[in-house]
Every structure is written in structure tokens, then in C-alpha cells.
């Protein structure tokens, strides 16, 4: 299976530093979109994920949308 490059590669919520969690959720949703559009070598995407908010206050969780592009990397032939 081809790797997927996300542009940008890391996503964060401007209100909370949850970069790792938010990026993982974006990657999961983009993988699903990529499977649906497997016939395309690349495509723009817009996904909405939940930021878990501040670790000390779970009521600060909220949804954010992210735009980007995925590209299927074709392995180099040797």
C-alpha cells in the first residue's frame, strides 16, 4: 500500500496544544477519504475532528475543520 503525505503534515488546534491527538484524527479521516477515492493520485480534503481541549478541563473539547491535500506516493522503481 502507498504511503500518504498530508500537507501540512501536522495539525494543531490554535486554542489548545493537542497537536499529536488532532493530527492522528485528521490522518485517520483522510485515510478513509483516500480509500473512497482510490482512483485519484491526489485530492484536496476538508475534515472535521474533535479537539480534546485542555487536559484539565474536558468541557473545553470542541470541533475544528482542517483543509489540506493528500498525495499517494508512488514508490521509486529500481
GIGISUL-V96943 format. One record per pair of residues at least 12 apart in sequence whose ideal C-beta (glycine too) atoms are under 7 Angstrom apart, sorted by sequence separation. I is the first residue (numbers start at 0). J is the second residue. D is the distance in Angstrom with one decimal. If there is no record, write none. Layout:
[[I/J/D] [I/J/D]]
This chain:
[[10/22/4.7] [32/44/5.4] [9/22/5.2] [49/62/5.4] [50/63/5.5] [48/62/7.0] [10/25/4.9] [29/44/5.5] [47/62/5.4] [48/63/6.2] [47/63/6.9] [29/46/6.3] [47/64/4.6] [48/65/7.0] [28/46/4.1] [45/64/6.0] [46/65/5.7] [28/48/6.7] [5/26/6.5] [25/46/5.7] [45/66/5.0] [25/48/5.7] [43/66/6.9] [44/67/5.8] [5/29/6.1] [24/48/4.0] [44/68/6.9] [43/68/5.2] [44/69/6.0] [3/29/6.7] [42/68/7.0] [3/30/6.6] [21/48/5.9] [41/68/6.1] [42/69/6.3] [41/69/6.3] [21/50/5.6] [41/70/4.1] [3/33/6.0] [41/71/6.6] [20/51/5.7] [40/71/5.4] [17/50/5.3] [17/51/5.6] [15/50/5.7] [33/69/5.5] [15/52/5.6] [12/50/4.0] [15/53/5.6] [25/65/5.5] [29/69/5.2] [15/59/6.9] [12/63/5.6] [10/65/5.4] [7/67/6.5] [6/67/5.4] [5/67/5.8] [6/68/4.9] [5/69/5.9] [4/69/7.0] [3/69/5.4] [4/70/4.9] [3/71/6.6] [4/72/5.9] [1/71/4.5] [2/72/4.8] [1/72/5.6] [1/73/6.7]]
